[in-house]
Amino acid sequence: MSGAFFFDLLGIMTSIPIFPFSNAHVNTILANHGPRKWLINRRAKALNARSEEVILECGDGVRLHGVYTSGRELGKVLVTLIHGWEGTAWSTYLQSAAIRLEEAGHSVFRLHLRDHGPSHHLNAEPFLAIRLDEVLDAFEQINRRFPHERAYLGGYSLGANFVVRVAAFASERDIHLDGAIAFSPPIDPESAALAIRSYSVYNRYFTDKWQKSFRKKIVVFKDLAEHDTLLKHHDIFAMHEDFIPRFSEHPNASSYFRAYALTAENLSRMDVPCHVVMVEDDPIIPVGSVDLLPVLDGLSLEVRPYGGHCGFVERLQLNSWADDMLLALVEHNAAK
């Protein structure tokens, strides 16, 4: 699957969004709030009622949580989706994608990263974006427990960063993947953290969500209470600077961010065809970081002008063009 496929097939979807969806911040808010959240939650009731929660036993005693929905064409196509940082399987953008795929007859697995969704009690050590091995382990488990003829992977924001890395290292594990698509991944995580900090509303939003998550962790793992000074931060970068030396081998935030950046230093190959989609008006993931993305066989890039951060809405129907792209990837390849 080449990048040319996406440009040829998905070019017909490119259009100028009507007001107010041409505003990056409106689109960013719609990613998980407002009328779109109400609409998608309402539409997702049947999907969630048919879904089952799953615990995946990964290496070194790590357990991850997920939600599986079997498709109408059982055993044909499975699409695994990964939410963004502090998102869940029930985030608006993820449920929207799951609904679209399930309506088309495909099975969907919504994977929770460590300490996301209802999973804070599963592992004593807190979430770090550098914990790739456990996500690779999770995909091995998904393949074994839910075998399908074809398997695809989609992710959003930080989840998209994981998607690219999983696609790059799939051959090291027993991971069956036919293609992957990554929407708005932080290619340079440090620049993303600085972008968040530059907007007071986003800085406060993500800092509050991270601290709320850490409070949940303290409730079930009392020893973590000695780190409760982390809850006093009001700056997302400063909280990283304090958090990272406590829970990783990295001496500071910059070292940690470099460890999972999508650069030539960290990505030497691409085992699974992977398409990266960036948005020019994204206020959280700077589009200029695409210059750091390495040129690799199987890795393709598309930059779209509008969509904000994981909003991807253009019209009053509040549908997502990212859902269209994901479904096109799956059905183009499934038809082969």
N, C-alpha and C positions, 0 to 999 in steps of 0.2 A: 504494500500500500504506500503510495508516494504522496508527498505533500501536494502535488499537482491535482490529485483527486479532490482534495478539499476546495482548492481555489476554483476548479471547474464546476463542481457540483453545488458548492455553497455560495458561489457568487450571486446566484439568483436571490438569495435571502438578504443581500445587503441593501439597506434603504436608510433614509434619513428619518429618525424617530420624530414623531410629532411632539409638540410641547405638552406637558413638562418633561417628557422622557428624554429630551435632548440635554437635560441638566444632569450632570454626573452625580450630584449629591441626592437628587430625587431618586435616580436609579439605584444608588447604593442603599438608600433607606428601604426601597421596595424589595431588596434582596431577602429581607427577613422581617419586615414590619409593614404596618399599614394595611390597606385594602387587599393587597395581594396575599398577605399572610392569612387573612380571614378566608379569602376565596380558596386558596390551596388547602388549608386545613379542612375546609368543608368537603372539598373534592377528594381528599385523602382518607376520609373515614372508612370507606369500603376497602381501600388498599391496605390500610393498617389492620383492619379486622381480619384480613386474610393472611397476615404476616405472622411469622414466628420469631421470637427472640432466641439468639444462639450465643453460646459461650464457646470461644475457640481456644483450645489448649496449645499455647505456643511454647517455644523453647525456654529453658531455665525457669520453668514454673510460671511464666507470664500468661495471663488470660486476657483476651480481648473480647469485646461484645459486638454483636451485629444483629441485623434484622433481615430475615430472608422472606422473599415473596415469590412463590412459584408462579411461573407464567402459564398462559393458556397452552402454549406449545411446549410442554414439559420436556426437558432434556435437550432442547435445541440451542437456545442462546441464553447465556447468563451475563449480566452486566453488573459489575461491582462498582459502587459509588463511594467516594470518601469526601466528607464534609470539610469545611474550613476550620481554622483555629477557633476554639470555643463554640463551634457549631455542633449539631447533632444529626442523627438520622431523620429527625423531624424538622430540621431547618427548612424554610420555605423553598429555597432554591433546590435542595436535595429531594424533597417530596415532589416538587414539580417535575423533576426529571424522572423520578421513579414512576409517577403516574403515567407519564407519556410512554415510557418503555413498557409498562405492564399492560396498558391499553392496546399496545401493538402486539401483545402476546408473549413478551420476553420476561424471563425471570430476572429478579433484581436482588442483590445483596448490598445492604447499606452498612458499611463497616465503621465502627467507632474506634477512633484512635484512643490510646490510653487516657483515662481521666476525662473522657467526653461522654455525653449521654449518661446513662445509669451505670457507670463503670468505675467510679472512684474507689470502691471497696475491693476491686479485684486485684490490685497490685500496690505494694507498699511504696515503691519509689514513684515519684511524680513524673508526669509527662515531659518528654524532651523531644524536639523535632529531629534529633540525631538518632533516635531509636528506630532505625530502619529495619534491623534484623527481625524484630517482632512482627512488623507489618509483612515482611516477606514470609515469615512463618505462618501468619494468618492466611495468606493467599494459598499456601500449600494446603492448609486445612480446608479452606473453602473449596478448592479443586477436588479434594477427596470426598468431602461430605455432600457436595452438590455438583456431581459431574454433568457437564453439558458438552454438546458437540463443538460449540464455539463460545469463547469467553472474551469479554471486553472490560476495560477499566476506564472510569471517568472520575475526575476530581476537581475540586474548586478551591482556589486560594491555597492555603497551606496544604490541604488535601491534594491539590494539583501538583505541588512540589513533590509529595510522596509518590504520586502517580508516575512522574517522570523518572524518579529514582528506581521504582519497582520495575518499570519498563526497561531500564538500563541494566538491571542485574537479574532479570528473570531466569536467564540460563544457568545461574549458579544454584538455582533451586528447581524443584519439580513444580514449576508454575506454568500452566497452560494459559497463554494469552494470545489473542489474534490481533489486538490493536488497543490503543489507549488514546485518550484525549484529555488535555490538562487546561482548564480554564483559569486564567489569571494567576499562575503560580508565582510566588516570590522567587525570582531568579537570583536576586541579591537580597537576602533577608534583612541585612542591615539597612539598606536603603528603604525597605518597606517599613521597618520600625521607626526610622526617622521621619518618613512620610506620615505615619500615624501620629507621631508626636507633634507634627507641625499643625495639625487640626485639633483644637481643644476638644471638640465634641467626640471625635474618633479616639483620641488619646484617653479620655475619661471612660468611654464606652468599653474599650478593650481592657483597660486596666481594671475596671470594675468587674468585668466578666472573669478575668483571670483570678482576681482575688476571691470572688464568689466561689470559683472552682476550688481554690486552695483551702477555703474554709470548709468545704465539704470533705476534703482530704483529711483535714485536721480532726474532724468529727470521728472518722473511722480509724485513723492512725494517730493516736494521742501523742506519740513521740515528736510528731511534726510541729507541735505547739511551740517548741523552742524557736521555730522560725517565724513566729507570728509578726515580727517586725516587718516582714514583707508586705503585710496588709496596710502599712502606713504610707506606701508610695502613691504618688499622684502622677508619675511620669513613667510611661511604658518602657523607655530606654533605661531609666534608672532602676526600675524593678528587674529588668534583665541583668543589669550589672551586679545587682545584689543576689539574684536567684542563681545564676549560672555557676559561680564558684562553689556554692553550697551543695549543688546536686549533680555536678558533672566534673570532668577532669579539665575543663577549659577554664583558664584564669580570668576571662572576661567575656563580655557579650560579643565583641568583634570576632574573637577566636571561635566562639560557638556558632555565630552566623556563617562564617566562612566554611564551617564543616558540613553544612547542608545546602550551600549555594549550588545552583545549577550551572556550574562552570566546567571548563575543560579539566581543571584540577580534580574534580569529583566525578565527572562523567567521561569515561574513556571510550565508551561504546554505547550502542542502543540495541538491545536484544529484541525488542518488540517495537513495531512501527508506532510512533507516538507523535501526536500533533499538539502543539502548544498554541493556545489562543490568548492573545493579549489585547487589552483595550486602551486606546490612547487617552481617554478621559478618566481612567481609573485613579481616584484620589489616594488610594492606599498602596497599590503596586505600581511603582514608577515604570512606565513603558520604556524609558531609556535603558533599562537593564537588559533589554534584548541583545545589546551588543556583547554581553558576556556569555550568551548561550553558545555553546560550541557547535561547529558544523560536523554533524555525524550522519552516517547513513541510517535512514529510518526515522530521523528526527526532523520534523517540519514545523514551520512557524507561520502564523497568520496574525496580523495586527488589524483590529477593527476599530473604527473611530468612536463609537458610542457604546455605552452599556454600564458605565460606572463600575463599582466593585460588586460583581456577582449579581447585578440586577438584571441586565440583558433584556430589558423591556422596551418596546418601540411603539406599541399601540394600546388603545383603551381596553382591549380585551385582556391585557396584562399577561399575555403569553411570553415565553422566553425563547429568544432565538438560539440560545445555547442548547435548549432541549431539542430544537430542530437539528442542530449540528450533531448532537450525540446520537439521535435516532438515525440520521443519515449515515453516520459511520457504521453503525451496527447493520443496517439493512442493506447497504451497498455491499458489504462483505458477506453477509449471510446469503445474498442472492447468487454468489459465485458458485 
